[in-house]
């Protein structure tokens, strides 16, 4: 039984890491209070991740109220956020530390 449990846990961890690695990834950087690119286009009904890098100076937050996602990144930090499949539309995100300039959109295109 113990061997079966260890095999099950190993398989689960392998499949979880493989599934994460296979997600479509979109790069987003924040520098000097601006996101680049300002628009990220993704296909509808597809899980994906955005890989955010803060090039500084200082901290910045990625936040989307509509998508209920947020994360704070110190200068020099890279972090991924995974998104569930979304319906077609335009979803705003912004930087809490530079709300007047750090703004962008995730545009979900129909398949």
Protein Blocks (a to p, Z undefined) as FASTA:
>chain_A
ZZmmmmmmmmmmmmmmmmmmmpccdddddeehiacdfbdcddehiacddddddebeajdd
dddfklopacdddehiacddddddddedddddddfklmmlmgcddddddZZ
